[in-house]
Amino acid sequence: MGDLTELGRPPAAVVLDLDDTLYPQAAYLYGAARAVGRAGAAVGLDPIRLARAVRRQLIAGSDRGGTIDRALAAYGLAPDRAGELVPGLVAAFTAYQPKRLPHYPGVTAALARLRERYPLACLTDGNPLIQRAKLAATGLADWFTAVVITDELGGRAARKPHPGGLQHAAGLLGVAPEDLVMIGDRPGKDVAIADVLGARSIRVRTGEYADAPDEPAATAVVDDLAAAVALLT
Ligand SMILES: [Mg+2]
């Protein structure tokens, strides 16, 4: 992709997704799977084998729900025993708070450059406690004027591509939604939400969905966040 001219007029502000856009979500999921393993050890399960079973389910699709149930089935537990253990293991998963998460190369410098020109917001879906812990663990929270976690606006139903989150971010930034550029890794969420509100979008090809088709098509598609920022600066 080329330069800003491909995006047309400069945006008034930029909104960025968190997971698989600023940092590889796999790093978080790996730690969360280990936390489930430790909780399993406390009730007599093999922590290594359980963590591996959880990790396999997460790799198969971190978005699907029912991860722990499927992991316990794969581990070989009988359904009634698994049913007893699920609530505690799910609690261990959601309570996991990483101390540090690695970000993609060049992300800090890219955000610094972007912040010189535009107010920034972070827009993310998920359990608010977990999403806040992840953002804190990346060490990137201070770059953002606003952080919007869609689940705080209306639960799972408010997740992208529901337009409420991006609308809310625009309000906090004091700009019209159509003057925003949304940067994110998932066409069906980050590009789609921009489309709904007439905003522009840059898709980054990082993380779990890097090979997903460009549907809907973004205004621009680039390899990673550093390349997205290069388009805007
Ligand atoms: Mg994402």
Boltz pocket constraint, residues with backbone or C-beta under 6 A from the ligand:
constraints:
  - pocket:
      binder: B
      contacts: [[A, 17], [A, 18], [A, 19], [A, 20], [A, 21], [A, 184], [A, 185], [A, 186]]
      max_distance: 6.0
